[in-house]
């Protein structure tokens, strides 16, 4: 067939190994516009308010406190005194021999009592009467913070005492150390000496009360022992009067000897009578005399036995009397021993009362300061500045967090 009429007749045929034509590349996406570089941050109104609040809350109060501490607050001088309670441990010779317990012991710790006493109203009142604490602590009239108001009550004075008097107590060793502050070195030392003196008086008063109790108890025991001894002796006297016997044991020994002698004589008389009966006639007057001798001796023995109440089959009467007498003797001996022990206790109590068994020993005498160490201006100012800064910082963070939530 002729291809003349074909539209592609005049076009050259493609080669058999010719590669196909490449696809056109896709069009590039348009890029976002680049932001211009940030300009320098400018302080805004809230930044200025934060700085202004920091200045008002931190800088101004700290500056005011610094001015007050260095130009208004009065210097304070410290005086230190340290002491402890000591007890007398050595017993007297009477205590050692009699086994009497020491009188200076106490059920509660004296140092604990003293620790509470120094902080009590009694101590403050006594020193105020002797040293006029109100005047000593109100000397700097221009200091409204550290000085004391002289018109305050005793409760105000006790509260101020807790600020100016610090007590350090070691319960293990029993040592007490007191630091006293005042606006004059001599005043601080005087207050420290007053605390030591009043504490010593209180310990002596406790000792006196304990000794008085011990003496009173010893006297009561001695009076009881005396009455018991009197009763025991009166019972023995009554027994002797009722039975007409001074000492039944001695009387029993005498009676036993007399009865033994009579029994021996009776035996001899019976032997003589038997011999006469064996060698003589019944009408012999010697036999009659020997029989009478035997009768007399037997009557005497019976009489002696009857006098002691051991005749007629009641042979336990005299032994009962002896037993009763021995009981009375034991009661009297016990009363005598109790009396001796009570007398020794009374003497030991009186000896204890004459000596000081509990006393206050100072290992640090009241010191006299040469320069003031209080108020600790740098420490107080630093802590105050830190507190104000922390308060301002926390407040600022809270305000910004509330704004961010809106």
VOMAR-44095 format. One line per field, with one value per residue (C-alpha): residue number from 1; chain; x, y, z; residue in three letters. Coordinates in pm, 1 decimal, decimal comma, m for minus. Each point is the difference from the previous one (the first is absolute). Example, Ala and Ser with C-alpha at 12.3 -4.5 7.8 and 13.67 -1.06 7.14 Angstrom:
<atoms>
resi 1	2
chain A	A
east 1230,0	137,0
north m450,0	344,0
up 780,0	m66,0
resn ALA	SER
</atoms>
This chain:
<atoms>
resi 1	2	3	4	5	6	7	8	9	10	11	12	13	14	15	16	17	18	19	20	21	22	23	24	25	26	27	28	29	30	31	32	33	34	35	36	37	38	39	40	41	42	43	44	45	46	47	48	49	50	51	52	53	54	55	56	57	58	59	60	61	62	63	64	65	66	67	68	69	70	71	72	73	74	75	76	77	78	79	80	81	82	83	84	85	86	87	88	89	90	91	92	93	94	95	96	97	98	99	100	101	102	103	104	105	106	107	108	109	110	111	112	113	114	115	116	117	118	119	120	121	122	123	124	125	126	127	128	129	130	131	132	133	134	135	136	137	138	139	140	141	142	143	144	145	146	147	148	149	150	151	152	153	154	155	156	157	158	159	160	161	162	163	164	165	166	167	168	169	170	171	172	173	174	175	176	177	178	179	180	181	182	183	184	185	186	187	188	189	190	191	192	193	194	195	196	197	198	199	200	201	202	203	204	205	206	207	208	209	210	211	212	213	214	215	216	217	218	219	220	221	222	223	224	225	226	227	228	229	230	231	232	233	234	235	236	237	238	239	240	241	242	243	244	245	246	247	248	249	250	251	252	253	254	255	256	257	258	259	260	261	262	263	264	265	266	267	268	269	270	271	272	273	274	275	276	277	278	279	280	281	282	283	284	285	286	287	288	289	290	291	292	293	294	295	296	297	298	299	300	301	302	303	304	305	306	307	308	309	310	311	312	313	314	315	316	317	318	319	320	321	322	323	324	325	326	327	328	329	330	331	332	333	334	335	336	337	338	339	340	341	342	343	344	345	346	347	348	349	350	351	352	353	354	355	356	357	358	359	360	361	362	363	364	365	366	367	368	369	370	371	372	373	374	375	376	377	378	379	380	381	382	383	384	385	386	387	388	389	390	391	392	393	394	395	396	397	398	399	400	401	402	403	404	405	406
chain A	A	A	A	A	A	A	A	A	A	A	A	A	A	A	A	A	A	A	A	A	A	A	A	A	A	A	A	A	A	A	A	A	A	A	A	A	A	A	A	A	A	A	A	A	A	A	A	A	A	A	A	A	A	A	A	A	A	A	A	A	A	A	A	A	A	A	A	A	A	A	A	A	A	A	A	A	A	A	A	A	A	A	A	A	A	A	A	A	A	A	A	A	A	A	A	A	A	A	A	A	A	A	A	A	A	A	A	A	A	A	A	A	A	A	A	A	A	A	A	A	A	A	A	A	A	A	A	A	A	A	A	A	A	A	A	A	A	A	A	A	A	A	A	A	A	A	A	A	A	A	A	A	A	A	A	A	A	A	A	A	A	A	A	A	A	A	A	A	A	A	A	A	A	A	A	A	A	A	A	A	A	A	A	A	A	A	A	A	A	A	A	A	A	A	A	A	A	A	A	A	A	A	A	A	A	A	A	A	A	A	A	A	A	A	A	A	A	A	A	A	A	A	A	A	A	A	A	A	A	A	A	A	A	A	A	A	A	A	A	A	A	A	A	A	A	A	A	A	A	A	A	A	A	A	A	A	A	A	A	A	A	A	A	A	A	A	A	A	A	A	A	A	A	A	A	A	A	A	A	A	A	A	A	A	A	A	A	A	A	A	A	A	A	A	A	A	A	A	A	A	A	A	A	A	A	A	A	A	A	A	A	A	A	A	A	A	A	A	A	A	A	A	A	A	A	A	A	A	A	A	A	A	A	A	A	A	A	A	A	A	A	A	A	A	A	A	A	A	A	A	A	A	A	A	A	A	A	A	A	A	A	A	A	A	A	A	A	A	A	A	A	A	A	A	A	A	A	A	A	A	A	A	A	A	A	A	A	A	A	A	A	A	A	A	A	A	A	A	A	A	A	A	A	A	A
east 0,0	125,4	67,3	m9,3	m308,3	132,1	78,2	320,2	116,4	257,5	133,8	309,5	m50,2	157,4	299,6	m50,1	241,7	m77,6	m85,6	m328,8	m13,4	59,9	m295,1	3,1	111,7	m275,4	m22,6	177,2	m225,7	13,8	209,5	m134,3	129,0	290,3	m78,8	224,2	252,5	m146,6	54,8	158,7	m244,8	m145,9	m108,9	m369,7	m227,0	m19,9	379,3	17,7	m268,8	194,2	319,8	m189,7	m164,0	340,0	141,2	m290,3	m23,9	369,8	234,2	m187,2	m67,6	354,2	143,8	m228,8	102,7	368,1	m38,9	m178,3	254,2	307,6	m126,9	m291,8	25,8	197,8	294,8	m66,7	262,9	m6,7	93,6	23,1	m23,8	16,8	m73,9	m121,5	m152,8	234,0	m92,5	199,2	54,4	219,1	m192,1	80,4	138,1	m338,8	m161,7	257,6	m43,2	m375,6	m67,4	m190,3	m76,2	131,6	m227,2	97,2	m161,7	m296,6	m257,6	11,5	297,5	107,8	129,8	m340,7	m158,6	263,2	m50,3	m369,6	60,2	225,6	m284,4	m266,3	m177,4	150,0	353,1	m98,1	m183,2	289,0	260,3	m230,3	m30,9	374,8	141,9	m295,0	0,8	m251,6	245,9	300,8	m169,6	m174,2	315,3	6,2	m316,5	45,5	1,8	m363,2	80,2	272,9	m65,2	m261,4	m303,0	33,4	m378,7	m51,6	m155,8	172,2	m124,8	170,8	316,3	m5,9	m40,4	291,1	201,5	m33,1	159,4	288,9	76,3	82,5	43,3	201,3	m50,0	181,8	m216,1	273,7	268,6	m236,2	179,3	m195,2	135,4	m183,2	68,8	m131,1	m28,1	m11,8	81,9	291,8	268,4	m21,1	m378,8	26,4	252,4	m219,2	m301,7	208,4	128,7	m357,2	m116,6	281,5	m70,9	m374,3	55,7	239,3	m255,0	m268,1	224,0	84,7	m369,8	m70,5	280,2	m134,9	m347,9	138,3	217,9	m286,9	m219,7	271,4	55,4	m371,7	m36,9	298,3	m147,2	m333,7	171,8	200,0	m311,9	m170,7	303,0	9,1	m367,6	49,0	295,1	m198,0	m288,6	232,5	165,9	m332,1	m125,6	300,9	m46,4	m367,4	86,0	249,8	m246,6	m283,4	206,0	247,8	286,9	293,5	142,8	m178,5	308,7	211,6	m282,9	m43,5	367,8	m14,0	m312,9	154,7	305,0	m214,0	m220,4	308,8	145,7	m327,2	m25,5	352,9	m79,0	m321,0	189,5	254,6	m277,2	m177,3	323,5	61,0	m356,6	37,7	321,6	m164,0	m295,4	231,5	221,7	m230,1	m341,2	m314,4	m13,7	338,9	m30,3	257,6	m244,1	m270,1	244,9	111,0	m360,5	m71,8	306,3	m125,6	m345,6	145,9	215,1	m293,6	m221,7	270,9	35,6	m376,8	m12,1	272,1	m172,3	m329,5	159,7	109,8	m336,1	122,5	m172,8	m330,7	64,9	43,3	364,3	m25,0	m96,4	351,5	119,4	m285,5	121,8	350,7	m127,9	m196,8	301,5	222,0	m250,8	6,0	380,0	6,4	m241,4	218,1	318,7	m165,6	m124,3	350,8	152,2	m266,0	70,2	374,4	m59,5	m247,7	237,9	279,6	m232,1	m96,8	364,3	83,4	m291,2	115,7	355,0	m135,3	m203,1	311,1	187,0	m85,7	m53,8	m136,6	160,0	40,7	345,9	88,0	239,7	m35,9	m22,9	m205,1	212,3	48,7	m11,1	252,0	m187,9	m353,3	m85,2	m373,1	m215,0	168,3	m58,2	143,8	m181,4	m330,5	23,6	97,1	m285,6	m247,2	118,1	m23,4	m350,3	m121,3	157,6	m161,7	m336,6	30,6	112,4	m283,5	m254,2	127,4	m13,8	m355,8	m111,2	161,3	m151,3	m347,8	50,0	110,1	m325,0	m215,3
north 0,0	339,4	225,3	320,0	115,8	m66,0	302,9	m151,8	m110,8	269,6	m36,5	m205,1	m320,0	m13,3	m210,7	m335,3	60,7	366,6	80,7	161,3	372,7	112,4	129,7	367,0	87,7	111,4	365,8	110,5	92,5	360,1	49,3	191,8	350,6	28,0	215,7	292,9	m29,6	75,5	342,9	43,5	m64,0	312,9	29,0	m12,0	137,3	m327,1	m22,9	348,3	m87,5	m312,6	200,2	270,8	m257,6	m159,0	336,7	77,3	m345,2	m90,1	293,1	258,6	m221,4	m138,2	350,1	115,8	m294,4	63,2	363,3	m104,7	m265,5	214,9	342,7	m55,8	m340,7	8,8	m230,9	m300,4	m163,0	m366,8	m161,7	m378,3	m211,8	m380,3	m222,0	m340,7	m159,1	m208,9	m238,3	m116,7	m374,3	m83,6	m145,6	50,0	m268,9	m39,7	m61,1	m263,2	m185,8	29,2	m60,1	327,5	118,9	336,0	294,1	205,3	m217,0	128,9	m164,8	264,4	163,2	321,4	139,2	m44,4	190,2	271,9	25,7	67,4	233,4	234,2	53,0	47,0	315,3	m43,0	46,8	301,3	163,3	m51,6	146,0	287,3	87,3	m19,1	140,5	190,7	m186,3	241,7	287,4	m201,0	m125,3	328,6	216,6	68,0	209,1	55,0	m374,5	m113,2	m358,1	m132,2	219,1	m89,7	212,3	98,6	25,0	m367,3	m257,0	m298,1	m214,0	236,8	m17,2	m381,8	3,9	243,3	m217,9	m288,6	221,4	125,7	m312,0	m320,5	m330,5	m288,7	m324,3	m329,1	m268,8	m261,8	177,5	215,2	323,5	324,9	303,0	334,4	290,0	340,3	306,3	360,0	344,1	34,1	m259,6	53,3	m37,5	m330,5	m130,2	113,0	m182,5	m316,2	16,2	49,7	m308,6	m205,4	129,0	m62,8	m346,2	m82,8	119,5	m214,7	m310,8	72,0	36,3	m335,7	m151,8	160,2	m135,8	m348,5	11,8	127,7	m282,5	m251,8	145,3	7,8	m360,6	m104,5	176,4	m170,0	m336,7	71,6	95,1	m318,6	m206,7	166,7	m73,6	m361,5	m39,8	149,8	m238,2	m301,2	92,6	69,8	m342,1	m171,0	198,5	m92,0	m366,6	3,9	169,5	m234,4	m317,0	126,4	m125,8	212,0	m243,0	m333,1	m152,4	74,0	m101,2	m321,9	m79,3	70,3	m209,6	m282,4	7,8	5,8	m285,1	m195,9	44,7	m104,4	m301,1	m99,6	42,3	m198,7	m282,3	m5,1	2,9	m290,9	m198,2	65,2	m104,7	m319,2	m79,4	61,3	m216,9	m273,9	5,3	105,7	m73,5	194,9	165,9	151,3	380,5	51,8	m152,8	245,5	289,3	m118,4	m27,2	350,3	125,5	m156,8	153,2	345,1	m13,3	m116,5	278,5	252,2	m126,8	13,0	349,6	124,1	m156,9	153,4	344,0	m19,1	m125,1	m333,3	m221,5	m172,1	m114,5	357,6	m27,3	240,2	310,7	113,8	m70,0	215,8	284,0	m47,2	9,9	318,3	161,4	m94,2	154,7	322,9	m5,3	m41,8	292,7	214,4	m90,3	78,8	331,5	80,3	m75,7	209,4	283,0	m14,2	m3,0	288,9	198,7	m53,5	106,1	314,9	86,3	m59,7	219,8	281,3	m34,1	7,8	309,7	180,7	m48,2	93,0	m321,7	162,4	311,2	192,2	m19,5	262,1	m114,0	339,8	303,9	295,3	157,3	371,9	86,4	241,7	61,8	m48,8	m301,9	59,0	66,6	m203,9	262,6	m178,8	m323,6	173,1	211,4	m296,8	m216,1	284,2	75,0	m368,0	m24,8	312,3	m109,7	m343,6	158,9	237,6	m279,1	m233,4	279,4	93,1	m360,3	m33,3	316,8	m108,8	m347,1	150,5	223,8	m294,9	m183,6	275,9
up 0,0	m80,5	284,8	m187,5	169,4	350,2	205,7	124,8	m331,1	m38,1	355,6	68,6	193,8	346,7	47,4	158,4	300,2	67,8	371,8	86,0	69,6	373,8	208,4	87,6	364,7	239,4	80,0	331,1	297,1	110,2	325,4	311,6	43,9	256,9	307,5	56,7	295,2	350,2	131,9	352,5	291,7	140,6	364,2	32,6	261,8	196,1	18,4	142,5	252,4	105,9	49,9	184,4	229,4	65,3	90,1	232,1	158,0	26,0	m38,5	204,5	306,3	m5,0	m21,1	282,2	215,7	m72,2	101,8	319,3	92,9	m52,7	103,7	241,6	171,1	324,7	58,9	220,2	222,6	96,0	330,8	36,7	313,3	17,9	297,4	108,1	309,9	213,6	282,5	300,2	m47,4	303,8	294,3	362,5	229,8	168,2	m339,4	m89,3	330,6	13,0	m367,1	m30,6	m349,3	m116,8	60,0	m303,6	m261,3	m198,9	m219,9	m271,4	m166,7	169,4	m328,3	m162,8	287,4	m29,0	m377,2	48,0	293,3	m200,7	m248,2	265,1	110,3	347,1	m132,5	m210,3	290,8	244,6	m234,2	m92,8	368,4	59,6	m326,5	m152,5	m331,2	m148,9	29,5	m115,7	m314,7	m88,3	m8,9	m378,1	m23,0	m376,2	m76,7	m42,4	m99,7	229,2	305,8	260,9	71,5	364,7	36,0	m86,3	231,4	157,5	m289,8	m244,3	208,2	m6,3	m378,0	m32,4	242,7	m244,3	m268,9	210,5	206,8	m183,5	186,1	m142,7	189,7	m59,6	157,1	m38,1	201,8	208,4	m99,8	m34,0	m184,0	3,7	m236,9	108,9	m224,5	117,8	m135,9	240,7	73,7	374,8	m8,2	m187,3	252,8	291,6	m142,2	m54,0	358,2	123,3	m190,0	151,8	352,7	m17,7	m148,9	283,2	257,3	m160,2	9,6	365,1	76,0	m160,3	208,1	317,1	m65,3	m67,3	312,7	213,4	m124,2	80,0	348,9	72,9	m113,5	213,6	302,5	m48,1	m26,7	315,4	194,0	m114,8	102,9	342,7	59,2	m107,3	235,2	287,2	m65,3	m10,1	327,4	169,9	m111,9	159,8	320,8	11,2	m54,6	288,3	234,0	m87,6	35,0	262,7	m211,4	m102,4	m252,1	m50,1	m159,7	305,9	231,7	m196,0	34,0	376,5	37,7	m195,9	226,6	317,6	m118,0	m99,3	346,3	165,9	m227,2	97,1	368,9	m45,3	m164,8	281,4	263,5	m168,7	m10,5	370,3	76,8	m195,1	184,0	338,7	m90,8	m111,8	312,9	285,3	142,0	m88,7	344,4	m49,8	45,9	m275,0	m248,3	105,1	m32,3	m344,9	m116,8	127,7	m186,0	m322,6	51,1	62,8	m310,3	m213,6	132,4	m72,3	m355,0	m46,6	144,4	m230,6	m294,5	101,8	38,1	m361,9	m115,2	m126,0	247,6	m29,2	m355,6	m148,8	m86,2	m301,6	201,6	77,9	m354,8	m125,6	219,1	m131,5	m358,5	63,9	160,4	m293,2	m241,3	197,7	1,9	m380,4	m39,3	223,1	m189,3	m331,5	137,6	122,8	m342,0	m170,1	239,2	m68,4	m376,9	20,2	216,5	m254,2	m282,1	189,0	62,7	m366,9	m106,5	226,3	m132,8	m354,9	78,1	123,1	m326,2	m358,3	m194,8	m319,2	m145,3	m325,1	m158,8	m264,1	m271,3	m174,8	222,0	m136,0	m271,2	m74,7	m371,3	m152,8	m325,1	m122,6	m211,1	m25,1	m187,5	m274,0	m265,4	m303,2	79,5	68,8	m313,2	m218,1	124,5	m39,8	m353,6	m94,6	141,5	m179,7	m327,3	24,4	77,7	m298,0	m233,4	100,6	m31,6	m347,9	m118,0	126,8	m182,6	m329,0	24,6	49,2	m306,3	m213,3	80,4	m137,0
resn UNK	UNK	UNK	UNK	UNK	UNK	UNK	UNK	UNK	UNK	UNK	UNK	UNK	UNK	UNK	UNK	UNK	UNK	UNK	UNK	UNK	UNK	UNK	UNK	UNK	UNK	UNK	UNK	UNK	UNK	UNK	UNK	UNK	UNK	UNK	UNK	UNK	UNK	UNK	UNK	UNK	UNK	UNK	UNK	UNK	UNK	UNK	UNK	UNK	UNK	UNK	UNK	UNK	UNK	UNK	UNK	UNK	UNK	UNK	UNK	UNK	UNK	UNK	UNK	UNK	UNK	UNK	UNK	UNK	UNK	UNK	UNK	UNK	UNK	UNK	UNK	UNK	UNK	UNK	UNK	UNK	UNK	UNK	UNK	UNK	UNK	UNK	UNK	UNK	UNK	UNK	UNK	UNK	UNK	UNK	UNK	UNK	UNK	UNK	UNK	UNK	UNK	UNK	UNK	UNK	UNK	UNK	UNK	UNK	UNK	UNK	UNK	UNK	UNK	UNK	UNK	UNK	UNK	UNK	UNK	UNK	UNK	UNK	UNK	UNK	UNK	UNK	UNK	UNK	UNK	UNK	UNK	UNK	UNK	UNK	UNK	UNK	UNK	UNK	UNK	UNK	UNK	UNK	UNK	UNK	UNK	UNK	UNK	UNK	UNK	UNK	UNK	UNK	UNK	UNK	UNK	UNK	UNK	UNK	UNK	UNK	UNK	UNK	UNK	UNK	UNK	UNK	UNK	UNK	UNK	UNK	UNK	UNK	UNK	UNK	UNK	UNK	UNK	UNK	UNK	UNK	UNK	UNK	UNK	UNK	UNK	UNK	UNK	UNK	UNK	UNK	UNK	UNK	UNK	UNK	UNK	UNK	UNK	UNK	UNK	UNK	UNK	UNK	UNK	UNK	UNK	UNK	UNK	UNK	UNK	UNK	UNK	UNK	UNK	UNK	UNK	UNK	UNK	UNK	UNK	UNK	UNK	UNK	UNK	UNK	UNK	UNK	UNK	UNK	UNK	UNK	UNK	UNK	UNK	UNK	UNK	UNK	UNK	UNK	UNK	UNK	UNK	UNK	UNK	UNK	UNK	UNK	UNK	UNK	UNK	UNK	UNK	UNK	UNK	UNK	UNK	UNK	UNK	UNK	UNK	UNK	UNK	UNK	UNK	UNK	UNK	UNK	UNK	UNK	UNK	UNK	UNK	UNK	UNK	UNK	UNK	UNK	UNK	UNK	UNK	UNK	UNK	UNK	UNK	UNK	UNK	UNK	UNK	UNK	UNK	UNK	UNK	UNK	UNK	UNK	UNK	UNK	UNK	UNK	UNK	UNK	UNK	UNK	UNK	UNK	UNK	UNK	UNK	UNK	UNK	UNK	UNK	UNK	UNK	UNK	UNK	UNK	UNK	UNK	UNK	UNK	UNK	UNK	UNK	UNK	UNK	UNK	UNK	UNK	UNK	UNK	UNK	UNK	UNK	UNK	UNK	UNK	UNK	UNK	UNK	UNK	UNK	UNK	UNK	UNK	UNK	UNK	UNK	UNK	UNK	UNK	UNK	UNK	UNK	UNK	UNK	UNK	UNK	UNK	UNK	UNK	UNK	UNK	UNK	UNK	UNK	UNK	UNK	UNK	UNK	UNK	UNK	UNK	UNK	UNK	UNK	UNK	UNK	UNK	UNK	UNK	UNK	UNK	UNK	UNK	UNK	UNK	UNK	UNK	UNK	UNK	UNK	UNK	UNK	UNK	UNK	UNK	UNK	UNK	UNK	UNK	UNK	UNK	UNK	UNK	UNK
</atoms>
